């Protein structure tokens, strides 16, 4: 598998990075912390980044029916360097839109995917529950048959874009005591009667919240895929997006490394630049090496996914694990090199320090990735 990017791939990475810095960061900064920034989504659509996620046949702008995992990684890495808010907005539109694209009927695709690609419909992927995060197959939200549909009763939490999303990909249990085999995926409009929610405040002010489902009716036509096979719908989407979580982390790590390099080259201490102190230069070398290693793991996992290579589960878990842990290390080291200035509100590293913690938890914690890798080693 190639480890050097082709010209068009490098162009995409550079384009996303440039837009993140020059066009999107200001729009992102103008949003309300912890709330969906619809102006940012409109800007992402205007610059063609949301359209790249979806095929032209479904209202997007891409010729291929499915985006390549590597292209998704390059897009997320580039955006993360300039605007983590823009990166996350793109990722959430993809994460919520792809289950409809991959598993929805023609009517569901026509109703929602073009609006998602235009940034007009905010979407959310609602899997996690208060008592079931890593063990997603044990979810308790009930989907009880009624007439030509289902009544949903339960609670979801830590859902990005909740409670403001226009449409939710929501997972409920249709067969009791059946584990992952008894879960069904539904498309649920955000204005459905019985659906309510409250925002949550995190260390990083992303739009995220809790949902309550009090007898929300969903017609059978809003089922994604087959009844009792919703866990597969979730996994197909997460398998595509998991390597790109690592790409998000690489983008943040590179931004922190760049800030540290600039500071260490310019800041004087005891009559010489910080970079001339061995303790600093060796730390910078370690940061750079780990970042590049993480980048290569991410690209390799994405290439493996795109080519249907064996061992994709293991390579994706390795990429997500190593990249997110690396980003935490690099951002923390960059803060240490800067000193107290990096802790001031508004500093790029203060921002990254809050942003970098989440990816080690969502879409499979560090510990779960190690469990997956360990299991795969014995297959």
C-alpha positions as a Markdown table, in Angstrom:
| # | Residue | x | y | z |
|---|---|---|---|---|
| 1 | Unk | 0.0 | 0.0 | 0.0 |
| 2 | Unk | 1.4 | 3.5 | -0.9 |
| 3 | Unk | 2.5 | 5.7 | 2.0 |
| 4 | Unk | 3.1 | 8.7 | -0.2 |
| 5 | Unk | 0.1 | 10.8 | -1.2 |
| 6 | Unk | -0.8 | 11.3 | -4.8 |
| 7 | Unk | -0.9 | 14.9 | -6.0 |
| 8 | Unk | -4.7 | 15.1 | -5.9 |
| 9 | Unk | -4.7 | 13.7 | -2.4 |
| 10 | Unk | -2.1 | 16.2 | -1.2 |
| 11 | Unk | -4.2 | 19.0 | -2.9 |
| 12 | Unk | -7.2 | 17.9 | -0.9 |
| 13 | Unk | -5.3 | 17.9 | 2.4 |
| 14 | Unk | -3.9 | 21.4 | 1.7 |
| 15 | Unk | -7.2 | 22.7 | 0.5 |
| 16 | Unk | -9.0 | 21.6 | 3.6 |
| 17 | Unk | -6.3 | 23.0 | 5.8 |
| 18 | Unk | -6.3 | 26.3 | 4.0 |
| 19 | Unk | -10.1 | 26.6 | 4.2 |
| 20 | Unk | -10.0 | 25.7 | 7.9 |
| 21 | Unk | -7.6 | 28.6 | 8.6 |
| 22 | Unk | -8.8 | 31.2 | 6.1 |
| 23 | Unk | -12.5 | 30.7 | 5.7 |
| 24 | Unk | -14.0 | 28.6 | 8.5 |
| 25 | Unk | -12.2 | 29.5 | 11.7 |
| 26 | Unk | -13.8 | 32.9 | 11.9 |
| 27 | Unk | -17.3 | 31.5 | 11.2 |
| 28 | Unk | -16.7 | 28.9 | 13.8 |
| 29 | Unk | -15.6 | 31.5 | 16.4 |
| 30 | Unk | -18.8 | 33.4 | 15.8 |
| 31 | Unk | -21.0 | 30.6 | 16.9 |
| 32 | Unk | -22.4 | 30.1 | 20.4 |
| 33 | Unk | -20.4 | 27.5 | 22.4 |
| 34 | Unk | -22.2 | 24.3 | 22.9 |
| 35 | Unk | -24.8 | 25.1 | 20.2 |
| 36 | Unk | -25.2 | 23.9 | 16.6 |
| 37 | Unk | -23.5 | 26.5 | 14.3 |
| 38 | Unk | -25.8 | 26.6 | 11.2 |
| 39 | Unk | -23.8 | 29.4 | 9.6 |
| 40 | Unk | -20.7 | 27.1 | 9.8 |
| 41 | Unk | -22.6 | 24.3 | 8.1 |
| 42 | Unk | -23.7 | 26.7 | 5.4 |
| 43 | Unk | -20.1 | 27.8 | 4.9 |
| 44 | Unk | -18.9 | 24.2 | 4.7 |
| 45 | Unk | -21.6 | 23.5 | 2.1 |
| 46 | Unk | -20.7 | 26.7 | 0.2 |
| 47 | Unk | -17.1 | 25.6 | 0.0 |
| 48 | Unk | -18.1 | 22.2 | -1.3 |
| 49 | Unk | -16.8 | 20.2 | 1.7 |
| 50 | Unk | -20.2 | 18.7 | 2.8 |
| 51 | Unk | -21.0 | 17.8 | -0.8 |
| 52 | Unk | -17.8 | 15.8 | -1.0 |
| 53 | Unk | -19.2 | 13.4 | 1.5 |
| 54 | Unk | -22.1 | 12.3 | -0.6 |
| 55 | Unk | -22.5 | 11.1 | -4.2 |
| 56 | Unk | -24.1 | 13.3 | -6.9 |
| 57 | Unk | -26.9 | 10.6 | -7.2 |
| 58 | Unk | -28.0 | 11.4 | -3.7 |
| 59 | Unk | -27.6 | 15.2 | -3.8 |
| 60 | Unk | -23.9 | 15.5 | -3.1 |
| 61 | Unk | -21.1 | 16.4 | -5.5 |
| 62 | Unk | -19.0 | 13.2 | -5.7 |
| 63 | Unk | -19.0 | 10.8 | -8.6 |
| 64 | Unk | -18.3 | 7.7 | -6.6 |
| 65 | Unk | -21.2 | 6.3 | -4.6 |
| 66 | Unk | -19.1 | 5.9 | -1.4 |
| 67 | Unk | -16.4 | 8.3 | -0.2 |
| 68 | Unk | -13.0 | 6.6 | 0.2 |
| 69 | Unk | -11.8 | 6.3 | 3.8 |
| 70 | Unk | -8.5 | 7.9 | 2.8 |
| 71 | Unk | -10.3 | 10.9 | 1.3 |
| 72 | Unk | -12.3 | 11.3 | 4.5 |
| 73 | Unk | -9.1 | 11.1 | 6.5 |
| 74 | Unk | -7.4 | 13.8 | 4.5 |
| 75 | Unk | -10.5 | 16.1 | 4.7 |
| 76 | Unk | -10.7 | 15.7 | 8.5 |
| 77 | Unk | -7.0 | 16.0 | 9.1 |
| 78 | Unk | -6.7 | 19.2 | 7.1 |
| 79 | Unk | -9.8 | 20.8 | 8.7 |
| 80 | Unk | -8.6 | 19.9 | 12.2 |
| 81 | Unk | -5.4 | 21.8 | 11.7 |
| 82 | Unk | -7.3 | 25.0 | 11.1 |
| 83 | Unk | -10.7 | 24.6 | 12.7 |
| 84 | Unk | -11.6 | 21.7 | 15.0 |
| 85 | Unk | -15.2 | 23.0 | 15.0 |
| 86 | Unk | -15.4 | 22.8 | 11.2 |
| 87 | Unk | -13.9 | 19.3 | 11.3 |
| 88 | Unk | -16.4 | 18.1 | 13.8 |
| 89 | Unk | -19.3 | 19.6 | 12.0 |
| 90 | Unk | -18.3 | 17.8 | 8.8 |
| 91 | Unk | -17.8 | 14.5 | 10.7 |
| 92 | Unk | -21.2 | 14.7 | 12.3 |
| 93 | Unk | -23.0 | 15.3 | 9.0 |
| 94 | Unk | -21.2 | 12.3 | 7.6 |
| 95 | Unk | -21.8 | 10.1 | 10.6 |
| 96 | Unk | -25.5 | 10.9 | 10.6 |
| 97 | Unk | -26.0 | 10.9 | 6.9 |
| 98 | Unk | -24.2 | 7.7 | 5.9 |
| 99 | Unk | -26.6 | 5.3 | 7.6 |
| 100 | Unk | -29.4 | 6.8 | 5.5 |
| 101 | Unk | -27.3 | 6.6 | 2.3 |
| 102 | Unk | -26.1 | 3.1 | 2.9 |
| 103 | Unk | -29.2 | 1.5 | 4.4 |
| 104 | Unk | -32.2 | 3.7 | 3.7 |
| 105 | Unk | -34.9 | 3.3 | 1.1 |
| 106 | Unk | -35.2 | 5.7 | -1.8 |
| 107 | Unk | -37.7 | 7.9 | -0.1 |
| 108 | Unk | -35.6 | 8.4 | 3.0 |
| 109 | Unk | -32.5 | 9.1 | 0.9 |
| 110 | Unk | -34.4 | 11.7 | -1.2 |
| 111 | Unk | -35.9 | 13.3 | 1.9 |
| 112 | Unk | -32.8 | 13.7 | 4.0 |
| 113 | Unk | -29.4 | 13.2 | 2.2 |
| 114 | Unk | -29.6 | 16.3 | -0.2 |
| 115 | Unk | -30.5 | 18.5 | 2.7 |
| 116 | Unk | -27.7 | 17.1 | 4.9 |
| 117 | Unk | -25.2 | 17.6 | 2.0 |
| 118 | Unk | -26.4 | 21.2 | 1.6 |
| 119 | Unk | -26.0 | 21.9 | 5.3 |
| 120 | Unk | -29.7 | 22.6 | 5.6 |
| 121 | Unk | -30.5 | 19.6 | 7.8 |
| 122 | Unk | -28.5 | 18.9 | 10.9 |
| 123 | Unk | -28.1 | 15.2 | 11.6 |
| 124 | Unk | -27.1 | 13.2 | 14.6 |
| 125 | Unk | -26.1 | 9.6 | 15.3 |
| 126 | Unk | -27.9 | 8.5 | 18.5 |
| 127 | Unk | -26.5 | 5.2 | 19.8 |
| 128 | Unk | -25.1 | 5.8 | 23.3 |
| 129 | Unk | -27.2 | 5.5 | 26.4 |
| 130 | Unk | -26.6 | 6.5 | 30.1 |
| 131 | Unk | -25.8 | 2.9 | 31.0 |
| 132 | Unk | -24.4 | 1.7 | 27.7 |
| 133 | Unk | -21.5 | 3.3 | 26.0 |
| 134 | Unk | -18.8 | 0.9 | 25.0 |
| 135 | Unk | -21.3 | -2.0 | 25.2 |
| 136 | Unk | -23.6 | -0.6 | 22.6 |
| 137 | Unk | -25.1 | -4.0 | 21.9 |
| 138 | Unk | -26.8 | -3.9 | 25.3 |
| 139 | Unk | -28.9 | -0.8 | 24.6 |
| 140 | Unk | -32.3 | -0.6 | 26.4 |
| 141 | Unk | -34.3 | 2.0 | 24.4 |
| 142 | Unk | -37.4 | 0.0 | 23.5 |
| 143 | Unk | -38.9 | 0.0 | 20.0 |
| 144 | Unk | -42.4 | -1.6 | 20.5 |
| 145 | Unk | -44.5 | -2.6 | 17.5 |
| 146 | Unk | -47.7 | -0.5 | 17.0 |
| 147 | Unk | -49.8 | -0.5 | 13.9 |
| 148 | Unk | -47.6 | 0.1 | 10.9 |
| 149 | Unk | -44.6 | 1.3 | 12.9 |
| 150 | Unk | -43.0 | 1.4 | 16.4 |
| 151 | Unk | -43.1 | 3.4 | 19.6 |
| 152 | Unk | -39.7 | 4.4 | 20.9 |
| 153 | Unk | -39.2 | 4.7 | 24.7 |
| 154 | Unk | -35.9 | 5.4 | 26.3 |
| 155 | Unk | -33.0 | 7.8 | 26.7 |
| 156 | Unk | -29.9 | 8.6 | 24.7 |
| 157 | Unk | -26.9 | 10.7 | 25.9 |
| 158 | Unk | -23.7 | 12.2 | 24.7 |
| 159 | Unk | -25.3 | 12.7 | 21.3 |
| 160 | Unk | -23.5 | 15.2 | 19.1 |
| 161 | Unk | -25.8 | 17.9 | 17.7 |
| 162 | Unk | -28.6 | 16.9 | 20.2 |
| 163 | Unk | -31.1 | 18.3 | 21.0 |
| 164 | Unk | -31.0 | 20.6 | 18.0 |
| 165 | Unk | -30.6 | 18.1 | 15.2 |
| 166 | Unk | -33.3 | 18.0 | 12.4 |
| 167 | Unk | -33.0 | 14.2 | 12.0 |
| 168 | Unk | -31.6 | 11.5 | 14.2 |
| 169 | Unk | -30.3 | 8.0 | 13.4 |
| 170 | Unk | -31.6 | 6.3 | 16.5 |
| 171 | Unk | -31.1 | 2.7 | 17.6 |
| 172 | Unk | -33.8 | 0.9 | 19.6 |
| 173 | Unk | -34.3 | -2.7 | 20.8 |
| 174 | Unk | -37.0 | -4.6 | 18.9 |
| 175 | Unk | -36.2 | -8.0 | 20.4 |
| 176 | Unk | -35.6 | -8.3 | 24.1 |
| 177 | Unk | -32.6 | -10.2 | 25.5 |
| 178 | Unk | -31.1 | -10.7 | 22.0 |
| 179 | Unk | -28.0 | -8.5 | 22.4 |
| 180 | Unk | -26.7 | -6.8 | 19.3 |
| 181 | Unk | -29.0 | -9.1 | 17.1 |
| 182 | Unk | -32.2 | -7.4 | 18.5 |
| 183 | Unk | -31.4 | -3.8 | 17.7 |
| 184 | Unk | -33.0 | -1.8 | 14.9 |
| 185 | Unk | -32.0 | 1.5 | 13.3 |
| 186 | Unk | -34.6 | 4.2 | 12.7 |
| 187 | Unk | -34.7 | 7.6 | 11.1 |
| 188 | Unk | -36.4 | 10.0 | 13.5 |
| 189 | Unk | -37.2 | 13.6 | 12.6 |
| 190 | Unk | -36.1 | 16.1 | 15.3 |
| 191 | Unk | -39.6 | 17.5 | 15.6 |
| 192 | Unk | -41.3 | 14.2 | 16.3 |
| 193 | Unk | -43.9 | 14.3 | 19.1 |
| 194 | Unk | -42.6 | 12.8 | 22.3 |
| 195 | Unk | -38.9 | 13.6 | 21.4 |
| 196 | Unk | -37.2 | 16.1 | 23.7 |
| 197 | Unk | -33.8 | 16.8 | 25.0 |
| 198 | Unk | -31.4 | 18.9 | 26.9 |
| 199 | Unk | -27.9 | 20.2 | 26.1 |
| 200 | Unk | -24.8 | 19.0 | 28.0 |
| 201 | Unk | -21.7 | 21.1 | 28.8 |
| 202 | Unk | -18.4 | 19.4 | 28.2 |
| 203 | Unk | -14.8 | 20.5 | 28.6 |
| 204 | Unk | -14.8 | 21.3 | 24.9 |
| 205 | Unk | -17.9 | 23.3 | 24.0 |
| 206 | Unk | -19.3 | 21.1 | 21.3 |
| 207 | Unk | -23.1 | 20.8 | 20.6 |
| 208 | Unk | -24.0 | 17.7 | 22.5 |
| 209 | Unk | -26.9 | 16.6 | 24.6 |
| 210 | Unk | -29.3 | 14.1 | 26.0 |
| 211 | Unk | -32.5 | 12.8 | 24.3 |
| 212 | Unk | -35.7 | 11.5 | 25.9 |
| 213 | Unk | -38.1 | 9.4 | 23.9 |
| 214 | Unk | -41.6 | 9.3 | 25.4 |
| 215 | Unk | -43.6 | 7.1 | 23.0 |
| 216 | Unk | -42.1 | 8.5 | 19.8 |
| 217 | Unk | -43.9 | 7.0 | 16.8 |
| 218 | Unk | -41.8 | 5.9 | 13.8 |
| 219 | Unk | -43.4 | 4.3 | 10.8 |
| 220 | Unk | -42.0 | 1.1 | 9.4 |
| 221 | Unk | -40.8 | 3.0 | 6.3 |
| 222 | Unk | -38.3 | 4.8 | 8.6 |
| 223 | Unk | -36.4 | 1.6 | 9.5 |
| 224 | Unk | -32.9 | 1.5 | 8.1 |
| 225 | Unk | -31.9 | -1.9 | 6.7 |
| 226 | Unk | -33.7 | -4.8 | 8.4 |
| 227 | Unk | -35.5 | -5.1 | 11.7 |
| 228 | Unk | -33.2 | -6.5 | 14.4 |
| 229 | Unk | -30.1 | -5.8 | 12.2 |
| 230 | Unk | -29.5 | -2.2 | 13.2 |
| 231 | Unk | -26.3 | -3.0 | 14.9 |
| 232 | Unk | -24.8 | -3.8 | 11.5 |
| 233 | Unk | -26.0 | -0.4 | 10.2 |
| 234 | Unk | -24.1 | 1.2 | 13.0 |
| 235 | Unk | -21.0 | -0.8 | 12.5 |
| 236 | Unk | -20.8 | -0.2 | 8.8 |
| 237 | Unk | -20.9 | 3.5 | 9.4 |
| 238 | Unk | -18.4 | 3.4 | 12.3 |
| 239 | Unk | -16.0 | 1.1 | 10.3 |
| 240 | Unk | -15.8 | 3.8 | 7.6 |
| 241 | Unk | -15.4 | 6.7 | 10.1 |
| 242 | Unk | -13.1 | 5.1 | 12.7 |
| 243 | Unk | -9.8 | 5.7 | 10.9 |
| 244 | Unk | -10.8 | 9.3 | 10.3 |
| 245 | Unk | -11.1 | 9.9 | 14.0 |
| 246 | Unk | -7.4 | 9.2 | 14.0 |
| 247 | Unk | -7.0 | 11.7 | 11.2 |
| 248 | Unk | -8.8 | 14.3 | 13.3 |
| 249 | Unk | -6.3 | 13.6 | 16.1 |
| 250 | Unk | -3.3 | 13.8 | 13.7 |
| 251 | Unk | -4.6 | 17.2 | 12.5 |
| 252 | Unk | -4.7 | 18.5 | 16.1 |
| 253 | Unk | -1.2 | 17.0 | 16.8 |
| 254 | Unk | 0.3 | 18.7 | 13.8 |
| 255 | Unk | -1.2 | 22.0 | 14.8 |
| 256 | Unk | 0.2 | 21.7 | 18.3 |
| 257 | Unk | 3.6 | 20.6 | 16.9 |
| 258 | Unk | 3.7 | 23.6 | 14.5 |
| 259 | Unk | 2.9 | 26.0 | 17.4 |
| 260 | Unk | 5.6 | 24.4 | 19.5 |
| 261 | Unk | 8.2 | 24.6 | 16.7 |
| 262 | Unk | 7.4 | 28.3 | 16.1 |
| 263 | Unk | 7.6 | 29.1 | 19.8 |
| 264 | Unk | 10.8 | 27.2 | 20.5 |
| 265 | Unk | 12.4 | 28.9 | 17.5 |
| 266 | Unk | 11.5 | 32.4 | 18.6 |
| 267 | Unk | 11.4 | 32.4 | 22.4 |
| 268 | Unk | 14.7 | 33.3 | 24.0 |
| 269 | Unk | 15.8 | 32.0 | 27.4 |
| 270 | Unk | 19.2 | 32.4 | 29.1 |
| 271 | Unk | 20.5 | 34.1 | 25.9 |
| 272 | Unk | 19.5 | 31.5 | 23.3 |
| 273 | Unk | 16.4 | 30.1 | 21.6 |
| 274 | Unk | 14.5 | 27.4 | 23.4 |
| 275 | Unk | 15.1 | 25.0 | 20.5 |
| 276 | Unk | 18.8 | 25.0 | 21.4 |
| 277 | Unk | 18.2 | 23.3 | 24.7 |
| 278 | Unk | 18.5 | 19.6 | 24.4 |
| 279 | Unk | 15.5 | 19.0 | 26.6 |
| 280 | Unk | 13.3 | 21.0 | 24.2 |
| 281 | Unk | 14.8 | 19.8 | 20.9 |
| 282 | Unk | 14.5 | 16.1 | 22.0 |
| 283 | Unk | 10.9 | 16.6 | 23.0 |
| 284 | Unk | 10.2 | 18.2 | 19.7 |
| 285 | Unk | 11.8 | 15.3 | 17.9 |
| 286 | Unk | 9.6 | 12.9 | 19.9 |
| 287 | Unk | 6.5 | 14.9 | 19.1 |
| 288 | Unk | 7.3 | 15.0 | 15.4 |
| 289 | Unk | 8.1 | 11.3 | 15.2 |
| 290 | Unk | 5.0 | 10.2 | 17.0 |
| 291 | Unk | 2.8 | 12.4 | 14.8 |
| 292 | Unk | 4.3 | 11.1 | 11.6 |
| 293 | Unk | 3.9 | 7.5 | 12.8 |
| 294 | Unk | 0.3 | 8.2 | 13.7 |
| 295 | Unk | -0.3 | 9.7 | 10.3 |
| 296 | Unk | 1.1 | 6.7 | 8.5 |
| 297 | Unk | -1.0 | 4.3 | 10.6 |
| 298 | Unk | -4.1 | 6.3 | 9.8 |
| 299 | Unk | -3.4 | 6.4 | 6.1 |
| 300 | Unk | -2.5 | 2.7 | 6.0 |
| 301 | Unk | -5.8 | 1.7 | 7.8 |
| 302 | Unk | -7.8 | 3.9 | 5.4 |
| 303 | Unk | -6.1 | 2.4 | 2.4 |
| 304 | Unk | -6.8 | -1.1 | 3.8 |
| 305 | Unk | -10.5 | -0.3 | 4.2 |
| 306 | Unk | -10.7 | 1.2 | 0.6 |
| 307 | Unk | -9.1 | -1.9 | -0.9 |
| 308 | Unk | -11.0 | -4.5 | 1.2 |
| 309 | Unk | -7.8 | -5.8 | 2.7 |
| 310 | Unk | -7.9 | -8.4 | 5.4 |
| 311 | Unk | -7.3 | -7.3 | 9.0 |
| 312 | Unk | -9.2 | -3.9 | 8.6 |
| 313 | Unk | -10.7 | -4.2 | 12.0 |
| 314 | Unk | -7.3 | -4.5 | 13.6 |
| 315 | Unk | -5.6 | -1.8 | 11.5 |
| 316 | Unk | -8.4 | 0.7 | 12.2 |
| 317 | Unk | -8.3 | 0.0 | 15.9 |
| 318 | Unk | -4.5 | 0.5 | 15.9 |
| 319 | Unk | -4.8 | 3.7 | 14.0 |
| 320 | Unk | -7.5 | 5.2 | 16.2 |
| 321 | Unk | -5.7 | 4.1 | 19.4 |
| 322 | Unk | -2.2 | 5.3 | 18.5 |
| 323 | Unk | -3.3 | 8.6 | 16.8 |
| 324 | Unk | -5.6 | 9.7 | 19.7 |
| 325 | Unk | -3.0 | 8.8 | 22.4 |
| 326 | Unk | -0.3 | 10.6 | 20.3 |
| 327 | Unk | -2.4 | 13.7 | 20.0 |
| 328 | Unk | -2.9 | 13.9 | 23.7 |
| 329 | Unk | 0.9 | 13.5 | 24.3 |
| 330 | Unk | 1.8 | 16.1 | 21.6 |
| 331 | Unk | -0.7 | 18.7 | 22.7 |
| 332 | Unk | 0.4 | 18.3 | 26.4 |
| 333 | Unk | 4.1 | 18.6 | 25.4 |
| 334 | Unk | 3.4 | 21.7 | 23.3 |
| 335 | Unk | 1.7 | 23.3 | 26.3 |
| 336 | Unk | 4.7 | 22.5 | 28.5 |
| 337 | Unk | 7.1 | 24.0 | 26.0 |
| 338 | Unk | 5.0 | 27.2 | 25.8 |
| 339 | Unk | 4.6 | 27.5 | 29.6 |
| 340 | Unk | 1.8 | 29.5 | 31.2 |
| 341 | Unk | 1.0 | 31.4 | 28.0 |
| 342 | Unk | -0.6 | 28.3 | 26.5 |
| 343 | Unk | -3.1 | 28.1 | 29.3 |
| 344 | Unk | -4.6 | 31.5 | 28.6 |
| 345 | Unk | -8.1 | 31.5 | 27.3 |
| 346 | Unk | -8.1 | 31.8 | 23.5 |
| 347 | Unk | -4.6 | 30.5 | 22.9 |
| 348 | Unk | -4.5 | 27.8 | 20.2 |
| 349 | Unk | -3.1 | 25.3 | 22.6 |
| 350 | Unk | -5.6 | 26.0 | 25.3 |
| 351 | Unk | -8.2 | 25.3 | 22.7 |
| 352 | Unk | -6.5 | 22.1 | 21.5 |
| 353 | Unk | -5.9 | 20.9 | 25.1 |
| 354 | Unk | -9.7 | 20.9 | 25.6 |
| 355 | Unk | -10.5 | 19.4 | 22.2 |
| 356 | Unk | -8.0 | 16.6 | 22.3 |
| 357 | Unk | -9.5 | 14.7 | 25.3 |
| 358 | Unk | -12.7 | 13.5 | 23.7 |
| 359 | Unk | -11.4 | 11.4 | 20.8 |
| 360 | Unk | -9.8 | 9.0 | 23.2 |
| 361 | Unk | -13.3 | 8.1 | 24.4 |
| 362 | Unk | -15.8 | 8.4 | 21.6 |
| 363 | Unk | -16.3 | 5.8 | 18.8 |
| 364 | Unk | -14.5 | 3.2 | 20.9 |
| 365 | Unk | -12.4 | 4.1 | 23.9 |
| 366 | Unk | -8.7 | 3.5 | 24.1 |
| 367 | Unk | -9.3 | 0.5 | 26.2 |
| 368 | Unk | -11.9 | -0.9 | 23.8 |
| 369 | Unk | -9.4 | -0.5 | 20.9 |
| 370 | Unk | -6.8 | -2.5 | 22.9 |
| 371 | Unk | -9.5 | -5.2 | 23.5 |
| 372 | Unk | -10.2 | -5.3 | 19.7 |
| 373 | Unk | -6.5 | -5.5 | 18.8 |
| 374 | Unk | -5.8 | -8.2 | 21.3 |
| 375 | Unk | -8.8 | -10.3 | 20.0 |
| 376 | Unk | -7.8 | -9.8 | 16.4 |
| 377 | Unk | -4.2 | -11.0 | 17.1 |
| 378 | Unk | -5.5 | -14.4 | 17.8 |
| 379 | Unk | -7.9 | -14.7 | 14.8 |
